[in-house]
Amino acid sequence: PRLLQAGYEEGHEFKEAENGKVALALACDWQPDVIITDWHMPEMDGIELIETLTRRGSNAMIGLVTSERDPQHLARAFQAGVSFILGKPFTPSELQETLLSALAQIDTST
């Protein structure tokens, strides 16, 4: 829903998962270009999800949504393989700006 509010309703396919384990299975089967995950989720947290995807060789750009502000925790997220962090709470325009910046990195690296 937030992605739709940010203007990504056309030309993009979105899938949602209710927990980290479902997200892992979905990401492995679907192989998306961009994954946005929350830090705190049931079954498997976002950092575990990112570490597992990274170990499995995922090429997806991974973003983390979190209210976490501790520099050590944020450093752990980047070490796990996060490409960008979006702080909670955020507006649709902040989501759009963050995604546009992330997608520009994909476009320039191909």
N, C-alpha and C positions, 0 to 999 in steps of 0.2 A: 504493500500500500504506500509506503513512503517513497518508493522509487517512482510510482505512478504520479504522486504529488510533485515530484521533482522533474517531471516531464519526460520520463522514459517509457511511455506507454506504447509507442510504435516502433517496430523494427527490432525489438529485443525480446528475448524469452527469459522469464523469471521462474524460479522454483523456490519454494520455501520448505524448511524442515523444522519439525517441532522440537528436536533435540540434537545434540552433537553427533550421536551415533547415526541417526537418520541422515544428517548432513554429510557425514563421511561417505556413506553408501551412495548417496545421491551424487556427490561430487566425483566419486570414482566412476560411476556409470555414465554420467552426463558430460564430464570434463569441460566445465564452463571456463570462460576467459577470466571472469572476475568472481570472487567469492567474498561476501560480506558476512561476517559472523559476529555474534555477541561474545563477550568474554565469559559471562556466567550463563551457562545453559545446563539443563539436566542431562544425565547420562555421560556426557563428555564435555568438558569446558572448551572454550574457544582456543586456548593455547594448546591443549592436547590435540584438538582437531587440526590446527595449523601444523604442529610438529609431525603429526601422522601424515598429513598430505605432503609435506615437504619430504619426509622419508620415502614416500611412495613415488616421488618424482613429479608431483603435480606442477604444471606450468602456469596455473592460474595466478593472477594477481590477487592477493588476499588482503582484505581490509578488516579491521577490528573496530567494533563499536563498543565503547566502554565509558563508564564514569570514573574509571581508575585514573588517578593523577600522580601516583608515586613514581618517581623517575626510575627506580630499580625495577618495578613491575613493567613499566613501559619499555625499558631496555630489554627485558626478558621477551616481550612480545616481538620486538624487532629481531632479536636473536632467533626466535622460533620461525621467522620467515614472513612476518607482516610487512606489507608494502606501505600501508597507510593506516592511520588511526583517526577515527571520527569520535569526538567526545560527545557524551550525552549530557544534557539534552541537545538536540540539534534541530535545525529547521530544514524544510525541503530545499531551500536555496543553499544552505551549507552542505547538504548531501550532494547536491548537483555540482557545486564548486569542487568538492573533494573528488567526486567521480570523474569529472572532466579532466582534472589534473592527472589522476591515475590513468585514465584511458589515453591521454596524450603521451604518457610514457610508453604505453604499449605500442601506439602508432609509430613513435619515433624509433622503437627498438626493432621493428620488423622490416 
